[in-house]
Amino acid sequence: MARNIYKQEKLSVKILRQFKTILKYLFLYTFIIAFFLAISWILVKSYKYVTTTKIFALKYVEINGLKNLTKMDILKKLDINYGKNIFDINLFEIKKRLLKDKWIKDVMIKRIIPNKIIINVTEREPVYILHEKRSLYYIDKDGTKIAKFGNKILDLPILEMEDQQLFSKISNYLTKGIPISIDSVGWVYIGNIYIKFYDYKNKILWKIDVDSISNSLSTAKLIWSDIKRILRGNNIKKITVINYLGWVQFRN
């Protein structure tokens, strides 16, 4: 009889301990849930305050890096109103909208607390006016068409190509490797055999061999240096360069 009573008491103690453990964990879980609910409530209230308070109302938009575009061009594309909360403005959507403009190569946008947005624009730099299928386009050094000629009048060489695949191969040579300044070039023709460009300041036509363009341009620079030193470019009509050889044609 005494043994049974002892067993019952021992079982009761074990059940009591288990019950206390359950209560302890239940209290702990309740506290954790209540804590996170309180934090969530604070965050929601804070977000609502931040996105509605007039302290963060947009007052200033700073735009940097513009050369061919104007500030008004950019503001029209932003489609945002002064006075709107800066945290309620989707910078990713603005960037996506701006990058649809072919003049824009890249955009960096940041918020400046309390009421300012800074937009740093990297524009594509047009280097030629491409003549293609009776139309004219501004293109950059990679051959990307930026816009049709006419909306903005820029003084750039007119380019025609026999084979567009050659452009990427020799574009760097054209902008940096020719013996005269690119500002002196009136037009450029890229063919499979020769590159031709016209120096409108000195009224000289250049023909450069495509297959050996690097050597040909080095030779062209030496020839042009001698011409400026000895003849000063007078009466030169045409200069043809193939690899390490060059021919100078004079006017009659």
Long-range contacts (C-beta under 8 A, 24 or more apart in sequence): 50-85, 50-87, 51-85, 51-87, 51-88, 52-85, 53-85, 55-114, 55-115, 56-85, 56-86, 56-87, 56-113, 56-114, 56-115, 57-82, 57-83, 57-84, 57-85, 57-86, 57-115, 58-82, 58-83, 58-84, 58-85, 58-86, 58-89, 58-115, 58-116, 58-117, 59-83, 59-115, 59-116, 60-115, 60-116, 60-117, 61-116, 61-117, 61-119, 62-116, 62-117, 62-118, 62-119, 63-119, 63-121, 64-118, 64-119, 64-120, 64-121, 65-120, 65-121, 65-122, 65-123, 66-121, 66-123, 67-123, 67-125, 68-103, 68-123, 68-126, 68-152, 68-154, 69-101, 69-103, 69-104, 69-121, 69-123, 73-101, 74-98, 74-119, 74-121, 77-101, 86-111, 86-113, 86-114, 86-115, 86-116, 86-117, 87-111, 89-117, 91-117, 94-119, 102-144, 102-145, 102-146, 102-147, 103-146, 103-147, 126-154, 126-156, 127-156, 127-157, 127-171, 127-175, 127-182, 128-156, 128-157, 128-158, 128-159, 128-188, 129-154, 129-156, 129-157, 129-158, 129-159, 130-158, 130-159, 130-160, 130-161, 131-158, 131-159, 131-160, 132-160, 132-161, 141-171, 141-172, 141-175, 142-168, 142-171, 143-167, 143-168, 143-171, 157-182, 157-185, 157-186, 157-187, 157-188, 157-197, 158-186, 158-187, 158-188, 159-187, 159-188, 159-189, 159-190, 160-187, 160-188, 160-189, 160-190, 161-189, 161-190, 162-189, 162-190, 162-191, 162-192, 163-190, 163-191, 163-192, 166-190, 166-192, 166-210, 170-195, 170-210, 170-213, 173-213, 173-214, 173-217, 177-213, 177-214, 177-217, 178-206, 178-208, 178-217, 178-220, 179-206, 179-217, 179-220, 179-221, 179-223, 179-224, 179-225, 180-206, 180-224, 202-233, 202-236, 203-237, 204-233, 204-236, 204-237, 204-238, 204-239, 205-237, 205-238, 205-239, 206-238, 206-239, 206-240, 206-241, 207-238, 207-239, 207-240, 207-241, 208-241, 209-241, 209-242, 209-243, 212-242, 212-243, 215-243, 215-244, 216-241, 216-242, 216-243, 217-241, 219-243, 219-244, 219-245, 219-246, 220-246, 223-248
